[in-house]
Amino acid sequence: MSEDALETKPESAGGRIGAAARKTQRFIFALNSYAGLLNVILGVIGALFLVNEWNERQEDARMKAIEALAGTTTQSRAALAYLARISANLSHQDLSGVNVSGLVLNDAGLSEARFDNSNLINATLSGELGGLSLRCADIGNLSLNNKQDGMIDARGARIGMEGATLRAWKSPVLYSSPDTLRVLGKNIGKNMKGEITAVEFLAKQKGAQADSSLPYCLYERLRGQNVSHDNLCKGGIAWDGISCE
């Protein structure tokens, strides 16, 4: 009998069931693999969402803390301490007018920040302070350690407390010329004692440089004390951003 004439033996029921079972297993395995991948994807998306939400909340807290710097002494101190603790980068921030007397800030990131007209009495500042502005600030008993290159601008800074000094100062500094301050004092009938007291200490610092021009914040403060523009410009006094012609 030829092979063509042979009848094909029908597949048994058990074979069909086994084949179907294997196909089902492969399908379940593929489905589990897909489900696992989906879980990983969802996990990554969830993690990114949580990280993003955390960053948004931290940024919101940072902004609120910066706003609180202009509040009471207690609020200012707490806000700045919090910002330092979370290593917030406060470079280039305008912190003018804050009251942080007595606050100790180590490893602070304050390069190019502004503490103009601020109360820094008995404060300690240490860290990245290159380009920091302390124009017209009260720096009585201030301890300062700048770990960056870059001069600190302390023109118009004052020491208003009797017997106060600079506890420590490690940074080159730009300060107001004492001769210019004395001329200004004669023009307006004030002795500028607080500013000259600060100058006497700042002038002794390594890398200190005197500048003949006076900062706008001092002009603004004196104008607020009803000193006339003409008296502020007598004797060739030069102001930042103010024309005396």
PyRosetta script that sets phi, psi and omega in degrees:
from pyrosetta import init, pose_from_sequence

init()
pose = pose_from_sequence("MSEDALETKPESAGGRIGAAARKTQRFIFALNSYAGLLNVILGVIGALFLVNEWNERQEDARMKAIEALAGTTTQSRAALAYLARISANLSHQDLSGVNVSGLVLNDAGLSEARFDNSNLINATLSGELGGLSLRCADIGNLSLNNKQDGMIDARGARIGMEGATLRAWKSPVLYSSPDTLRVLGKNIGKNMKGEITAVEFLAKQKGAQADSSLPYCLYERLRGQNVSHDNLCKGGIAWDGISCE")
pose.set_psi(1, 135.0)
pose.set_omega(1, -179.8)
pose.set_phi(2, -73.6)
pose.set_psi(2, 160.9)
pose.set_omega(2, 179.4)
pose.set_phi(3, -64.0)
pose.set_psi(3, -31.5)
pose.set_omega(3, -179.3)
pose.set_phi(4, -64.9)
pose.set_psi(4, -26.5)
pose.set_omega(4, -177.1)
pose.set_phi(5, -83.5)
pose.set_psi(5, -11.9)
pose.set_omega(5, -179.6)
pose.set_phi(6, -71.9)
pose.set_psi(6, 138.5)
pose.set_omega(6, 177.3)
pose.set_phi(7, -83.5)
pose.set_psi(7, 138.0)
pose.set_omega(7, 176.7)
pose.set_phi(8, -71.2)
pose.set_psi(8, 131.8)
pose.set_omega(8, -178.5)
pose.set_phi(9, -71.3)
pose.set_psi(9, 124.1)
pose.set_omega(9, -178.7)
pose.set_phi(10, -63.3)
pose.set_psi(10, 143.4)
pose.set_omega(10, 178.9)
pose.set_phi(11, -66.9)
pose.set_psi(11, 137.9)
pose.set_omega(11, -179.1)
pose.set_phi(12, -71.9)
pose.set_psi(12, 159.8)
pose.set_omega(12, 178.3)
pose.set_phi(13, -62.4)
pose.set_psi(13, -36.1)
pose.set_omega(13, 179.6)
pose.set_phi(14, -65.3)
pose.set_psi(14, -36.6)
pose.set_omega(14, 178.6)
pose.set_phi(15, -66.2)
pose.set_psi(15, -42.2)
pose.set_omega(15, 178.7)
pose.set_phi(16, -63.0)
pose.set_psi(16, -40.5)
pose.set_omega(16, -179.7)
pose.set_phi(17, -65.3)
pose.set_psi(17, -40.2)
pose.set_omega(17, 179.8)
pose.set_phi(18, -64.0)
pose.set_psi(18, -42.6)
pose.set_omega(18, 179.0)
pose.set_phi(19, -63.4)
pose.set_psi(19, -42.2)
pose.set_omega(19, 178.9)
pose.set_phi(20, -63.6)
pose.set_psi(20, -38.5)
pose.set_omega(20, -179.9)
pose.set_phi(21, -64.8)
pose.set_psi(21, -40.8)
pose.set_omega(21, 179.2)
pose.set_phi(22, -64.8)
pose.set_psi(22, -40.4)
pose.set_omega(22, 176.9)
pose.set_phi(23, -62.6)
pose.set_psi(23, -40.8)
pose.set_omega(23, 179.2)
pose.set_phi(24, -63.6)
pose.set_psi(24, -41.5)
pose.set_omega(24, 179.2)
pose.set_phi(25, -62.9)
pose.set_psi(25, -42.7)
pose.set_omega(25, 178.5)
pose.set_phi(26, -63.4)
pose.set_psi(26, -38.8)
pose.set_omega(26, 179.0)
pose.set_phi(27, -65.6)
pose.set_psi(27, -44.6)
pose.set_omega(27, 179.7)
pose.set_phi(28, -63.2)
pose.set_psi(28, -41.5)
pose.set_omega(28, 178.5)
pose.set_phi(29, -61.6)
pose.set_psi(29, -44.8)
pose.set_omega(29, 178.7)
pose.set_phi(30, -63.6)
pose.set_psi(30, -39.7)
pose.set_omega(30, 179.7)
pose.set_phi(31, -65.7)
pose.set_psi(31, -41.2)
pose.set_omega(31, 177.9)
pose.set_phi(32, -64.4)
pose.set_psi(32, -40.2)
pose.set_omega(32, 178.3)
pose.set_phi(33, -62.5)
pose.set_psi(33, -43.3)
pose.set_omega(33, 178.3)
pose.set_phi(34, -63.5)
pose.set_psi(34, -42.9)
pose.set_omega(34, 179.8)
pose.set_phi(35, -63.3)
pose.set_psi(35, -39.1)
pose.set_omega(35, 177.7)
pose.set_phi(36, -63.4)
pose.set_psi(36, -44.6)
pose.set_omega(36, 177.9)
pose.set_phi(37, -62.5)
pose.set_psi(37, -40.5)
pose.set_omega(37, 179.3)
pose.set_phi(38, -63.5)
pose.set_psi(38, -40.5)
pose.set_omega(38, 177.8)
pose.set_phi(39, -62.6)
pose.set_psi(39, -41.0)
pose.set_omega(39, 177.7)
pose.set_phi(40, -61.7)
pose.set_psi(40, -45.5)
pose.set_omega(40, 179.8)
pose.set_phi(41, -61.3)
pose.set_psi(41, -46.1)
pose.set_omega(41, 179.7)
pose.set_phi(42, -64.3)
pose.set_psi(42, -36.8)
pose.set_omega(42, 178.1)
pose.set_phi(43, -64.1)
pose.set_psi(43, -42.7)
pose.set_omega(43, 178.6)
pose.set_phi(44, -64.0)
pose.set_psi(44, -44.6)
pose.set_omega(44, 178.9)
pose.set_phi(45, -61.4)
pose.set_psi(45, -43.0)
pose.set_omega(45, 179.2)
pose.set_phi(46, -63.5)
pose.set_psi(46, -41.6)
pose.set_omega(46, 179.3)
pose.set_phi(47, -64.2)
pose.set_psi(47, -43.2)
pose.set_omega(47, 178.3)
pose.set_phi(48, -62.3)
pose.set_psi(48, -38.3)
pose.set_omega(48, 178.2)
pose.set_phi(49, -63.4)
pose.set_psi(49, -44.9)
pose.set_omega(49, -179.7)
pose.set_phi(50, -65.1)
pose.set_psi(50, -41.5)
pose.set_omega(50, 178.4)
pose.set_phi(51, -62.9)
pose.set_psi(51, -43.6)
pose.set_omega(51, 179.9)
pose.set_phi(52, -63.3)
pose.set_psi(52, -42.0)
pose.set_omega(52, 179.4)
pose.set_phi(53, -65.3)
pose.set_psi(53, -40.3)
pose.set_omega(53, 178.0)
pose.set_phi(54, -62.7)
pose.set_psi(54, -44.5)
pose.set_omega(54, 179.7)
pose.set_phi(55, -62.3)
pose.set_psi(55, -39.9)
pose.set_omega(55, 179.3)
pose.set_phi(56, -65.1)
pose.set_psi(56, -41.1)
pose.set_omega(56, 179.2)
pose.set_phi(57, -67.5)
pose.set_psi(57, -40.0)
pose.set_omega(57, 178.5)
pose.set_phi(58, -65.1)
pose.set_psi(58, -40.6)
pose.set_omega(58, 178.2)
pose.set_phi(59, -64.4)
pose.set_psi(59, -39.9)
pose.set_omega(59, 177.5)
pose.set_phi(60, -63.1)
pose.set_psi(60, -43.0)
pose.set_omega(60, 178.3)
pose.set_phi(61, -64.6)
pose.set_psi(61, -38.0)
pose.set_omega(61, 178.7)
pose.set_phi(62, -63.3)
pose.set_psi(62, -44.8)
pose.set_omega(62, -179.1)
pose.set_phi(63, -65.4)
pose.set_psi(63, -40.0)
pose.set_omega(63, 178.3)
pose.set_phi(64, -65.8)
pose.set_psi(64, -37.0)
pose.set_omega(64, 178.1)
pose.set_phi(65, -65.2)
pose.set_psi(65, -40.2)
pose.set_omega(65, 178.1)
pose.set_phi(66, -63.9)
pose.set_psi(66, -40.2)
pose.set_omega(66, 177.1)
pose.set_phi(67, -62.7)
pose.set_psi(67, -37.3)
pose.set_omega(67, -178.0)
pose.set_phi(68, -70.1)
pose.set_psi(68, -15.2)
pose.set_omega(68, 179.3)
pose.set_phi(69, -61.7)
pose.set_psi(69, -25.5)
pose.set_omega(69, -178.9)
pose.set_phi(70, -88.8)
pose.set_psi(70, 4.9)
pose.set_omega(70, -177.8)
pose.set_phi(71, -85.4)
pose.set_psi(71, -148.1)
pose.set_omega(71, -179.8)
pose.set_phi(72, -70.2)
pose.set_psi(72, 171.2)
pose.set_omega(72, 178.3)
pose.set_phi(73, -56.5)
pose.set_psi(73, -45.6)
pose.set_omega(73, -179.3)
pose.set_phi(74, -61.9)
pose.set_psi(74, -44.6)
pose.set_omega(74, 179.6)
pose.set_phi(75, -64.2)
pose.set_psi(75, -43.4)
pose.set_omega(75, -178.9)
pose.set_phi(76, -61.7)
pose.set_psi(76, -46.7)
pose.set_omega(76, -178.2)
pose.set_phi(77, -63.0)
pose.set_psi(77, -46.1)
pose.set_omega(77, -178.5)
pose.set_phi(78, -64.2)
pose.set_psi(78, -41.5)
pose.set_omega(78, -178.0)
pose.set_phi(79, -65.6)
pose.set_psi(79, -46.0)
pose.set_omega(79, -178.1)
pose.set_phi(80, -69.1)
pose.set_psi(80, -36.9)
pose.set_omega(80, 176.7)
pose.set_phi(81, -63.2)
pose.set_psi(81, -40.8)
pose.set_omega(81, 178.2)
pose.set_phi(82, -63.7)
pose.set_psi(82, -45.1)
pose.set_omega(82, -178.7)
pose.set_phi(83, -62.4)
pose.set_psi(83, -36.8)
pose.set_omega(83, 177.7)
pose.set_phi(84, -69.7)
pose.set_psi(84, -37.2)
pose.set_omega(84, -177.5)
pose.set_phi(85, -65.8)
pose.set_psi(85, -36.2)
pose.set_omega(85, 179.9)
pose.set_phi(86, -90.0)
pose.set_psi(86, 10.9)
pose.set_omega(86, 178.4)
pose.set_phi(87, 56.6)
pose.set_psi(87, 37.6)
pose.set_omega(87, 178.0)
pose.set_phi(88, -65.4)
pose.set_psi(88, 136.5)
pose.set_omega(88, 178.4)
pose.set_phi(89, -82.3)
pose.set_psi(89, 109.3)
pose.set_omega(89, -178.5)
pose.set_phi(90, -104.1)
pose.set_psi(90, 17.1)
pose.set_omega(90, 176.8)
pose.set_phi(91, -59.5)
pose.set_psi(91, 137.8)
pose.set_omega(91, 177.9)
pose.set_phi(92, 69.3)
pose.set_psi(92, 6.2)
pose.set_omega(92, 178.5)
pose.set_phi(93, -76.3)
pose.set_psi(93, 142.0)
pose.set_omega(93, 175.8)
pose.set_phi(94, -92.3)
pose.set_psi(94, 102.5)
pose.set_omega(94, -179.3)
pose.set_phi(95, -108.3)
pose.set_psi(95, 27.5)
pose.set_omega(95, -176.2)
pose.set_phi(96, -59.4)
pose.set_psi(96, 138.8)
pose.set_omega(96, 174.3)
pose.set_phi(97, 82.9)
pose.set_psi(97, 2.7)
pose.set_omega(97, -178.3)
pose.set_phi(98, -74.7)
pose.set_psi(98, 155.0)
pose.set_omega(98, 178.1)
pose.set_phi(99, -112.2)
pose.set_psi(99, 100.4)
pose.set_omega(99, -178.9)
pose.set_phi(100, -122.6)
pose.set_psi(100, 35.9)
pose.set_omega(100, -179.1)
pose.set_phi(101, -58.9)
pose.set_psi(101, 134.9)
pose.set_omega(101, 176.9)
pose.set_phi(102, 79.7)
pose.set_psi(102, -3.5)
pose.set_omega(102, -176.6)
pose.set_phi(103, -78.8)
pose.set_psi(103, 139.9)
pose.set_omega(103, 176.4)
pose.set_phi(104, -107.2)
pose.set_psi(104, 118.7)
pose.set_omega(104, 179.5)
pose.set_phi(105, -123.0)
pose.set_psi(105, 108.6)
pose.set_omega(105, 177.2)
pose.set_phi(106, -103.5)
pose.set_psi(106, 148.4)
pose.set_omega(106, 178.8)
pose.set_phi(107, 53.9)
pose.set_psi(107, 39.6)
pose.set_omega(107, -178.7)
pose.set_phi(108, -80.7)
pose.set_psi(108, 141.9)
pose.set_omega(108, 175.1)
pose.set_phi(109, -99.2)
pose.set_psi(109, 86.9)
pose.set_omega(109, -172.6)
pose.set_phi(110, -126.5)
pose.set_psi(110, 25.5)
pose.set_omega(110, -179.8)
pose.set_phi(111, -62.6)
pose.set_psi(111, 134.7)
pose.set_omega(111, 179.6)
pose.set_phi(112, 63.6)
pose.set_psi(112, 12.9)
pose.set_omega(112, 176.3)
pose.set_phi(113, -79.2)
pose.set_psi(113, 163.3)
pose.set_omega(113, -177.4)
pose.set_phi(114, -121.5)
pose.set_psi(114, 123.3)
pose.set_omega(114, 173.3)
pose.set_phi(115, -114.7)
pose.set_psi(115, 34.6)
pose.set_omega(115, -178.5)
pose.set_phi(116, -59.9)
pose.set_psi(116, 139.3)
pose.set_omega(116, 177.7)
pose.set_phi(117, 59.6)
pose.set_psi(117, 24.1)
pose.set_omega(117, -177.7)
pose.set_phi(118, -95.3)
pose.set_psi(118, 161.9)
pose.set_omega(118, 176.6)
pose.set_phi(119, -98.7)
pose.set_psi(119, 105.5)
pose.set_omega(119, -179.3)
pose.set_phi(120, -114.3)
pose.set_psi(120, 24.1)
pose.set_omega(120, -178.7)
pose.set_phi(121, -61.1)
pose.set_psi(121, 128.6)
pose.set_omega(121, 177.8)
pose.set_phi(122, 63.8)
pose.set_psi(122, 15.0)
pose.set_omega(122, 180.0)
pose.set_phi(123, -84.7)
pose.set_psi(123, 160.6)
pose.set_omega(123, 174.8)
pose.set_phi(124, -126.4)
pose.set_psi(124, 122.2)
pose.set_omega(124, 178.9)
pose.set_phi(125, -121.4)
pose.set_psi(125, 125.4)
pose.set_omega(125, 179.3)
pose.set_phi(126, -144.0)
pose.set_psi(126, 136.7)
pose.set_omega(126, 178.9)
pose.set_phi(127, 140.8)
pose.set_psi(127, -146.2)
pose.set_omega(127, -179.0)
pose.set_phi(128, -85.3)
pose.set_psi(128, 95.8)
pose.set_omega(128, -173.1)
pose.set_phi(129, -119.1)
pose.set_psi(129, 13.7)
pose.set_omega(129, -178.8)
pose.set_phi(130, -58.7)
pose.set_psi(130, 127.8)
pose.set_omega(130, 179.6)
pose.set_phi(131, 79.2)
pose.set_psi(131, 7.2)
pose.set_omega(131, 178.6)
pose.set_phi(132, -60.8)
pose.set_psi(132, 140.0)
pose.set_omega(132, 178.2)
pose.set_phi(133, -108.7)
pose.set_psi(133, 122.3)
pose.set_omega(133, 176.0)
pose.set_phi(134, -118.4)
pose.set_psi(134, 32.3)
pose.set_omega(134, -177.4)
pose.set_phi(135, -60.4)
pose.set_psi(135, 130.1)
pose.set_omega(135, 175.4)
pose.set_phi(136, 63.5)
pose.set_psi(136, 12.8)
pose.set_omega(136, 179.1)
pose.set_phi(137, -80.3)
pose.set_psi(137, 156.0)
pose.set_omega(137, 172.8)
pose.set_phi(138, -89.8)
pose.set_psi(138, 111.9)
pose.set_omega(138, -172.2)
pose.set_phi(139, -111.1)
pose.set_psi(139, 25.2)
pose.set_omega(139, 179.7)
pose.set_phi(140, -58.9)
pose.set_psi(140, 125.2)
pose.set_omega(140, 179.1)
pose.set_phi(141, 61.1)
pose.set_psi(141, 27.6)
pose.set_omega(141, 177.6)
pose.set_phi(142, -75.6)
pose.set_psi(142, 139.4)
pose.set_omega(142, 171.1)
pose.set_phi(143, -113.7)
pose.set_psi(143, 125.0)
pose.set_omega(143, -173.1)
pose.set_phi(144, -136.3)
pose.set_psi(144, 130.3)
pose.set_omega(144, 178.4)
pose.set_phi(145, -134.1)
pose.set_psi(145, 104.2)
pose.set_omega(145, -178.8)
pose.set_phi(146, -91.6)
pose.set_psi(146, 116.1)
pose.set_omega(146, -178.1)
pose.set_phi(147, -92.6)
pose.set_psi(147, 11.0)
pose.set_omega(147, 177.9)
pose.set_phi(148, -117.6)
pose.set_psi(148, 161.5)
pose.set_omega(148, 166.1)
pose.set_phi(149, -73.8)
pose.set_psi(149, 153.8)
pose.set_omega(149, 178.2)
pose.set_phi(150, 124.2)
pose.set_psi(150, 129.6)
pose.set_omega(150, -177.1)
pose.set_phi(151, -76.7)
pose.set_psi(151, 145.5)
pose.set_omega(151, 174.9)
pose.set_phi(152, -96.3)
pose.set_psi(152, 133.6)
pose.set_omega(152, -178.7)
pose.set_phi(153, -93.7)
pose.set_psi(153, 107.1)
pose.set_omega(153, 179.4)
pose.set_phi(154, -118.0)
pose.set_psi(154, 29.1)
pose.set_omega(154, 178.1)
pose.set_phi(155, -63.6)
pose.set_psi(155, 135.9)
pose.set_omega(155, 179.7)
pose.set_phi(156, 76.8)
pose.set_psi(156, 1.0)
pose.set_omega(156, 177.3)
pose.set_phi(157, -65.2)
pose.set_psi(157, 154.3)
pose.set_omega(157, -176.1)
pose.set_phi(158, -138.7)
pose.set_psi(158, 156.1)
pose.set_omega(158, 171.3)
pose.set_phi(159, -120.3)
pose.set_psi(159, 101.2)
pose.set_omega(159, -172.6)
pose.set_phi(160, -91.9)
pose.set_psi(160, -15.7)
pose.set_omega(160, -177.7)
pose.set_phi(161, -83.5)
pose.set_psi(161, 137.0)
pose.set_omega(161, 178.0)
pose.set_phi(162, -64.5)
pose.set_psi(162, 128.4)
pose.set_omega(162, 177.3)
pose.set_phi(163, 81.9)
pose.set_psi(163, -0.1)
pose.set_omega(163, -179.8)
pose.set_phi(164, -78.9)
pose.set_psi(164, 154.5)
pose.set_omega(164, 179.0)
pose.set_phi(165, -137.2)
pose.set_psi(165, -160.6)
pose.set_omega(165, 164.1)
pose.set_phi(166, -104.5)
pose.set_psi(166, 120.3)
pose.set_omega(166, -178.7)
pose.set_phi(167, -66.8)
pose.set_psi(167, -38.6)
pose.set_omega(167, 177.8)
pose.set_phi(168, -163.0)
pose.set_psi(168, 151.9)
pose.set_omega(168, 179.3)
pose.set_phi(169, -153.7)
pose.set_psi(169, 117.7)
pose.set_omega(169, 178.2)
pose.set_phi(170, -128.0)
pose.set_psi(170, 85.7)
pose.set_omega(170, 177.3)
pose.set_phi(171, 179.1)
pose.set_psi(171, 144.5)
pose.set_omega(171, 169.0)
pose.set_phi(172, -64.4)
pose.set_psi(172, 148.6)
pose.set_omega(172, -173.3)
pose.set_phi(173, -140.2)
pose.set_psi(173, 143.0)
pose.set_omega(173, 171.9)
pose.set_phi(174, -101.0)
pose.set_psi(174, 122.8)
pose.set_omega(174, -176.4)
pose.set_phi(175, -130.4)
pose.set_psi(175, 161.8)
pose.set_omega(175, -178.9)
pose.set_phi(176, -73.7)
pose.set_psi(176, 138.3)
pose.set_omega(176, 178.6)
pose.set_phi(177, -61.2)
pose.set_psi(177, 128.1)
pose.set_omega(177, 178.7)
pose.set_phi(178, -61.9)
pose.set_psi(178, -33.5)
pose.set_omega(178, 178.5)
pose.set_phi(179, -64.1)
pose.set_psi(179, -42.4)
pose.set_omega(179, 178.4)
pose.set_phi(180, -63.1)
pose.set_psi(180, -41.0)
pose.set_omega(180, 179.3)
pose.set_phi(181, -64.7)
pose.set_psi(181, -37.0)
pose.set_omega(181, 179.1)
pose.set_phi(182, -68.6)
pose.set_psi(182, -39.9)
pose.set_omega(182, 176.0)
pose.set_phi(183, -62.0)
pose.set_psi(183, -44.8)
pose.set_omega(183, 178.7)
pose.set_phi(184, -59.7)
pose.set_psi(184, -43.6)
pose.set_omega(184, -179.9)
pose.set_phi(185, -59.6)
pose.set_psi(185, -40.9)
pose.set_omega(185, 178.6)
pose.set_phi(186, -66.6)
pose.set_psi(186, -39.1)
pose.set_omega(186, -179.2)
pose.set_phi(187, -62.6)
pose.set_psi(187, -37.4)
pose.set_omega(187, -171.9)
pose.set_phi(188, -108.4)
pose.set_psi(188, 0.5)
pose.set_omega(188, 177.8)
pose.set_phi(189, 73.2)
pose.set_psi(189, 28.3)
pose.set_omega(189, 176.2)
pose.set_phi(190, -127.1)
pose.set_psi(190, 148.8)
pose.set_omega(190, -175.7)
pose.set_phi(191, -85.9)
pose.set_psi(191, -8.4)
pose.set_omega(191, -179.6)
pose.set_phi(192, 52.3)
pose.set_psi(192, 35.3)
pose.set_omega(192, -174.4)
pose.set_phi(193, -58.7)
pose.set_psi(193, -44.8)
pose.set_omega(193, -178.0)
pose.set_phi(194, -61.0)
pose.set_psi(194, -42.6)
pose.set_omega(194, -179.7)
pose.set_phi(195, -68.7)
pose.set_psi(195, -41.5)
pose.set_omega(195, -179.3)
pose.set_phi(196, -69.2)
pose.set_psi(196, -34.9)
pose.set_omega(196, 175.5)
pose.set_phi(197, -60.1)
pose.set_psi(197, -43.5)
pose.set_omega(197, 178.3)
pose.set_phi(198, -63.9)
pose.set_psi(198, -42.2)
pose.set_omega(198, -179.2)
pose.set_phi(199, -59.3)
pose.set_psi(199, -39.9)
pose.set_omega(199, -177.3)
pose.set_phi(200, -60.3)
pose.set_psi(200, -32.2)
pose.set_omega(200, 177.8)
pose.set_phi(201, -86.0)
pose.set_psi(201, -42.2)
pose.set_omega(201, -177.5)
pose.set_phi(202, -64.8)
pose.set_psi(202, -35.4)
pose.set_omega(202, -177.8)
pose.set_phi(203, -63.4)
pose.set_psi(203, -20.3)
pose.set_omega(203, -177.5)
pose.set_phi(204, -87.2)
pose.set_psi(204, -7.2)
pose.set_omega(204, -175.9)
pose.set_phi(205, -77.6)
pose.set_psi(205, 147.5)
pose.set_omega(205, 179.8)
pose.set_phi(206, -63.2)
pose.set_psi(206, 128.3)
pose.set_omega(206, 179.2)
pose.set_phi(207, 82.0)
pose.set_psi(207, 9.9)
pose.set_omega(207, -178.9)
pose.set_phi(208, -68.5)
pose.set_psi(208, 141.8)
pose.set_omega(208, 178.3)
pose.set_phi(209, -133.7)
pose.set_psi(209, 132.4)
pose.set_omega(209, 177.5)
pose.set_phi(210, -87.4)
pose.set_psi(210, 145.0)
pose.set_omega(210, 178.5)
pose.set_phi(211, -126.8)
pose.set_psi(211, 133.1)
pose.set_omega(211, -175.4)
pose.set_phi(212, -77.3)
pose.set_psi(212, -24.3)
pose.set_omega(212, 179.4)
pose.set_phi(213, -81.5)
pose.set_psi(213, 148.8)
pose.set_omega(213, -178.1)
pose.set_phi(214, -106.2)
pose.set_psi(214, 148.7)
pose.set_omega(214, -175.6)
pose.set_phi(215, -75.7)
pose.set_psi(215, 151.9)
pose.set_omega(215, -179.0)
pose.set_phi(216, -60.4)
pose.set_psi(216, -33.9)
pose.set_omega(216, -177.4)
pose.set_phi(217, -61.7)
pose.set_psi(217, -31.8)
pose.set_omega(217, 177.6)
pose.set_phi(218, -72.5)
pose.set_psi(218, -41.5)
pose.set_omega(218, 175.4)
pose.set_phi(219, -57.5)
pose.set_psi(219, -46.8)
pose.set_omega(219, -178.8)
pose.set_phi(220, -61.6)
pose.set_psi(220, -42.0)
pose.set_omega(220, -179.1)
pose.set_phi(221, -66.1)
pose.set_psi(221, -42.8)
pose.set_omega(221, -179.3)
pose.set_phi(222, -70.1)
pose.set_psi(222, -35.0)
pose.set_omega(222, 175.3)
pose.set_phi(223, -63.9)
pose.set_psi(223, -34.8)
pose.set_omega(223, 177.0)
pose.set_phi(224, -67.9)
pose.set_psi(224, -16.6)
pose.set_omega(224, 176.0)
pose.set_phi(225, -97.7)
pose.set_psi(225, 19.4)
pose.set_omega(225, 175.6)
pose.set_phi(226, 68.4)
pose.set_psi(226, 25.6)
pose.set_omega(226, 173.0)
pose.set_phi(227, -83.1)
pose.set_psi(227, 132.9)
pose.set_omega(227, -175.4)
pose.set_phi(228, -74.3)
pose.set_psi(228, 155.3)
pose.set_omega(228, 177.2)
pose.set_phi(229, -61.0)
pose.set_psi(229, -41.0)
pose.set_omega(229, -179.1)
pose.set_phi(230, -61.2)
pose.set_psi(230, -42.2)
pose.set_omega(230, 179.7)
pose.set_phi(231, -68.7)
pose.set_psi(231, -30.3)
pose.set_omega(231, 178.8)
pose.set_phi(232, -74.7)
pose.set_psi(232, -14.7)
pose.set_omega(232, -177.4)
pose.set_phi(233, -108.2)
pose.set_psi(233, 0.3)
pose.set_omega(233, -179.4)
pose.set_phi(234, -65.6)
pose.set_psi(234, 153.9)
pose.set_omega(234, 172.3)
pose.set_phi(235, 69.9)
pose.set_psi(235, 23.6)
pose.set_omega(235, 177.3)
pose.set_phi(236, 75.0)
pose.set_psi(236, 21.5)
pose.set_omega(236, 177.4)
pose.set_phi(237, -64.0)
pose.set_psi(237, 134.1)
pose.set_omega(237, 178.3)
pose.set_phi(238, -114.7)
pose.set_psi(238, 133.4)
pose.set_omega(238, -179.7)
pose.set_phi(239, -118.3)
pose.set_psi(239, 147.4)
pose.set_omega(239, 173.2)
pose.set_phi(240, -67.7)
pose.set_psi(240, 125.1)
pose.set_omega(240, 174.1)
pose.set_phi(241, 73.3)
pose.set_psi(241, 7.1)
pose.set_omega(241, -178.6)
pose.set_phi(242, -124.0)
pose.set_psi(242, 128.3)
pose.set_omega(242, 177.8)
pose.set_phi(243, -90.6)
pose.set_psi(243, 128.6)
pose.set_omega(243, 178.9)
pose.set_phi(244, -104.2)
pose.set_psi(244, 12.7)
pose.set_omega(244, 179.8)
pose.set_phi(245, -80.7)
pose.dump_pdb("model.pdb")
